Structures are given as C-alpha cells and as structure tokens.
Amino acid sequence: MTERIIDEELKLIPYYRNDEDSLPWYQDLDVCKQVDNRDEPYDLDLLHAMYDYLSSHGDCYYIEYKGTLVGDVSLRDNAEVAIVVCKEYQNQHIGRRCVEDMLKLAKEKGMDTVKANIYEEYDVIKEHTTKGHEVLKDISAVPELAVGALSHHERHDGKGYPNGLSGNDIPEVARIIAVADSFDAMYSDRQYRKQMDFEKVLSIIREVSGTQLNPEVVDAFFRLVDKGEIRAVEARETAGNESLPD
C-alpha cells in the first residue's frame, strides 16, 4: 500500500503500529460507544488485535488531517468501509471525504458495492441531552431533572457536551448523575454484552476521575463503596437457566 492523497488537507497513511496516537482515540468512552457500543476503553491488546485484523483482512490507513493523525479508515475484503475520527476533529466532513476515496479504492479492486460505517456524526449522539431537557423542563416539582438531563454528559475537563462546561461550572446534580450513569452503564447487562466485573468498573471510574468525571463526586462514590452501600451483587438465574450477573 502507498499513501493516498485526498486533497490538500487530507491524506491516508498505510497502517503501522502507532500506539501513542491511536490508543487515545479508543480510550475515549464516547468514541468506544459510537464504534461498537463498548462502555469501557480499549487496552493495547484489544487495539492491536483490532488493527491486526483490519490490516490482514483488507487495507487499513491512518487519516492525516492538516499534518495530524486524527483517526483511521479501512476497506475490508468483504467491501466494508469503517472510519473512526477522534472527537476533536469530528463534524468537519472528514469521514465523508475519506469514504469517497475508499469508494475509488473499492472500484480499483473491482468491488461492485460497498457498505460504509462512519463514526463521525457526534452531534447526533449529543441530541439526546437537549431532547431530554426539552421533555423534562416543565416539570416544576423537580426542576433538577431537566438540568441533569441536559448536562450529565459534560466532562470535568471541558470536553463533554452539549455546552463544553468544565469543573464546578457543571451543575452539581449533573456531576452526580454522570458518575451514577457511568457506573450503571458498565455494571448492567446490555443487549450487546453482559455486565462488567465490579472491580473492573471501579477501576475505570478511578481512571477517568479528574478528566471525564468530577473527582469530588468520585470520592463520594468510593466512600459509599467503602461503606458497602455500593457493592457487587450475586449472579441470578435467567429464564433460560443461564447464570448472569444481576
């Protein structure tokens, strides 16, 4: 494979192992959710396994935008295109332009049809906070509901949404909901995976304290863990007699 020049801003660089740039893309929980509904970040083993698979089952490239690596794009042998663009560079039509080039590559390879998965439309995901606020804003008895719905995806480091608030500018109720929501998302069964191990969930919450989550609220959360008020639950029997965590 050789570099593919898309335009004066964009070019595609054949995949090579570059953990320093690529691992942070897949440790952003919002990006993980977009890509494969994961509620936990990738580690190096999973990252390497993913790239090894993509590069051995098709053509895999890094996306370079104005001299900076901002994501990856691949055209698999089954004619499937997948693109990931890191959050800071989303909504700049990078994905669309890369897809157009992958369509050219697919044509060069004799592929008649192509399926594209573009993980770039971050604004679509962000809409649920504003829509939730709109639904709840007229419930005057519990006004905190609307505030929490609007701001619970803001991040302590200011990289959240919808308004990019940071630190104590984020309403207190939203800071609390953010921790509770993160715990619930990881420690619950989902259609696409079983709940995560309790200790693994705690480890991830510790890791994102001070960046994604408010550290004071995280400290309060762990005080409840230490008191046993938040604890691991025992497995239960499902209707199909398969033992799953509750």
C-alpha positions in Angstrom: 0.0 0.0 0.0 1.0 3.6 -0.6 -0.2 6.9 0.7 -3.4 8.2 -0.8 -3.7 11.9 -1.2 -7.3 13.0 -0.9 -6.9 16.8 -1.0 -4.6 19.5 0.3 -5.8 18.9 3.8 -6.3 15.1 3.9 -4.2 12.1 3.1 -4.3 8.4 4.1 -1.2 6.7 5.5 -0.8 2.9 5.4 -1.3 1.4 8.9 1.8 1.0 11.1 1.9 0.4 14.8 1.5 3.8 16.5 0.0 3.4 19.9 0.9 6.9 21.0 -1.6 8.4 18.6 -4.2 5.7 18.1 -4.7 4.4 21.7 -6.2 7.7 23.0 -8.9 7.6 20.3 -10.1 4.3 21.6 -9.8 5.2 25.2 -12.5 7.9 24.8 -15.6 6.3 26.1 -17.9 8.3 23.8 -15.9 7.1 20.7 -16.0 3.5 22.1 -19.8 3.8 22.4 -20.0 5.0 18.8 -17.8 2.3 17.3 -19.1 -0.9 18.9 -21.3 0.0 21.9 -18.5 -0.5 24.4 -18.8 1.0 27.8 -15.1 0.5 28.6 -11.9 1.8 26.8 -9.7 -0.3 24.6 -6.4 -1.6 26.0 -3.3 -2.2 24.0 -4.1 -5.9 23.4 -7.5 -5.1 22.0 -6.2 -2.2 20.0 -3.5 -4.4 18.4 -5.9 -7.2 17.8 -8.3 -4.8 16.0 -5.6 -3.3 13.8 -4.0 -6.7 13.1 -7.4 -8.0 11.9 -8.2 -4.9 9.8 -4.7 -4.9 8.1 -4.8 -8.6 7.4 -8.4 -8.6 6.0 -8.1 -5.5 3.8 -6.5 -2.1 3.6 -6.1 -0.1 6.7 -5.0 3.6 6.9 -4.5 6.3 9.3 -6.2 9.6 8.5 -3.9 12.6 8.5 -5.7 16.0 8.6 -3.5 19.1 8.2 -0.5 17.2 9.4 -2.1 15.5 12.4 -3.3 11.9 12.7 -7.0 12.1 13.6 -8.4 8.6 13.0 -8.3 5.5 10.9 -10.2 4.2 7.9 -10.2 0.7 6.4 -11.6 -1.1 3.4 -12.1 -4.8 4.2 -12.0 -7.6 1.8 -15.8 -8.0 2.3 -16.3 -4.5 0.8 -17.0 -2.9 4.2 -15.6 0.6 5.0 -15.1 1.6 8.6 -14.0 5.0 9.7 -13.2 6.4 13.2 -12.4 10.1 13.6 -11.3 11.3 17.1 -13.7 13.6 18.9 -11.7 16.8 18.5 -12.0 16.5 14.7 -15.5 15.3 14.2 -18.2 17.1 12.3 -15.7 18.5 9.8 -16.7 16.2 6.9 -13.5 14.2 7.2 -15.4 10.9 7.2 -17.3 11.8 4.1 -14.2 12.7 2.1 -12.4 9.5 3.2 -15.4 7.4 2.2 -15.3 9.0 -1.3 -11.7 7.9 -1.6 -12.5 4.4 -0.3 -15.1 4.1 -3.0 -12.4 4.9 -5.5 -10.2 2.2 -4.0 -13.1 -0.3 -4.0 -13.6 0.4 -7.7 -9.9 -0.2 -8.3 -10.3 -3.5 -6.6 -13.4 -4.5 -8.6 -15.9 -4.3 -5.8 -19.4 -3.6 -7.0 -21.0 -2.5 -3.7 -19.6 -1.1 -0.5 -21.0 -0.7 3.0 -19.8 2.2 5.0 -19.8 2.8 8.8 -18.8 6.4 9.6 -18.2 7.1 13.3 -18.0 10.8 12.9 -21.6 12.2 13.5 -21.1 13.1 17.1 -23.8 15.8 17.0 -26.4 13.0 16.5 -25.4 11.4 19.8 -25.4 14.7 21.6 -29.0 15.4 20.8 -30.4 13.1 23.5 -29.3 15.6 26.2 -31.1 18.5 24.7 -34.2 16.5 23.8 -34.3 15.1 27.4 -34.1 18.6 28.7 -36.9 19.7 26.5 -39.2 16.9 27.7 -38.4 17.5 31.4 -38.1 21.3 31.6 -41.8 21.9 32.5 -41.8 19.5 35.5 -41.6 22.2 38.1 -41.9 19.9 41.1 -38.4 18.5 40.4 -36.5 21.1 38.2 -33.2 19.2 38.8 -34.4 16.5 36.4 -34.1 18.8 33.4 -30.8 20.2 34.5 -29.4 16.7 35.0 -30.7 15.5 31.6 -29.1 18.4 29.8 -25.7 18.4 31.5 -24.9 14.8 32.6 -22.6 14.3 29.6 -20.5 17.4 30.3 -16.9 16.4 31.4 -14.8 17.7 34.2 -12.1 18.6 31.7 -14.5 20.6 29.5 -14.5 18.1 26.6 -18.1 16.9 27.1 -21.4 18.0 25.6 -23.7 19.8 24.9 -22.1 23.0 26.1 -18.5 22.2 26.9 -18.8 23.1 30.6 -16.0 22.1 33.0 -15.3 21.7 36.7 -17.8 23.3 39.0 -19.5 25.1 36.1 -21.3 21.8 35.6 -24.4 21.8 37.7 -24.0 19.6 40.8 -26.9 17.3 40.0 -25.3 16.6 36.6 -21.9 15.9 38.2 -23.6 13.3 40.4 -25.7 11.8 37.6 -22.6 11.5 35.4 -20.9 9.2 38.0 -24.1 7.2 38.6 -24.8 6.8 34.9 -21.2 5.7 34.2 -21.5 3.0 36.9 -24.9 1.9 35.8 -23.8 1.7 32.1 -20.9 -0.6 32.9 -22.5 -2.6 35.7 -25.7 -3.6 33.9 -26.5 -6.2 31.3 -26.8 -4.8 27.8 -28.1 -6.4 24.6 -24.6 -6.4 23.2 -22.7 -7.6 26.3 -23.1 -8.8 29.9 -22.4 -6.5 32.8 -18.7 -5.9 33.5 -16.8 -7.2 36.5 -17.4 -5.0 39.6 -13.7 -4.4 40.3 -13.1 -3.5 36.6 -15.9 -0.9 36.8 -14.4 0.6 39.9 -11.0 0.7 38.2 -12.3 2.5 35.1 -14.2 5.1 37.3 -10.9 5.8 39.1 -9.1 6.2 35.8 -11.5 8.8 34.5 -11.7 10.8 37.7 -10.5 14.3 37.1 -10.9 14.0 33.3 -14.4 12.7 32.5 -15.8 12.7 36.0 -15.7 15.2 38.8 -13.1 13.9 41.4 -15.1 15.1 44.4 -18.2 13.1 43.3 -16.0 10.1 42.5 -14.5 10.4 46.1 -18.0 10.4 47.5 -18.9 7.4 45.3 -16.0 5.4 46.7 -16.9 6.4 50.3 -20.2 4.6 49.6 -18.3 1.6 48.2 -16.1 1.5 51.3 -19.2 1.5 53.5 -20.7 -1.3 51.5 -23.6 0.7 50.3 -22.5 0.2 46.7 -21.2 -3.4 46.3 -21.0 -6.3 43.9 -24.2 -8.3 43.5 -24.6 -12.0 43.2 -25.4 -13.8 39.9 -29.0 -14.7 39.3 -30.7 -17.4 37.2 -32.3 -16.2 34.0 -35.4 -17.7 32.4 -33.1 -19.8 30.2 -31.2 -21.1 33.2 -28.1 -19.2 32.1 -26.4 -17.6 35.1 -25.8 -13.9 34.5 -24.8 -11.1 36.9 -27.8 -9.1 38.2 
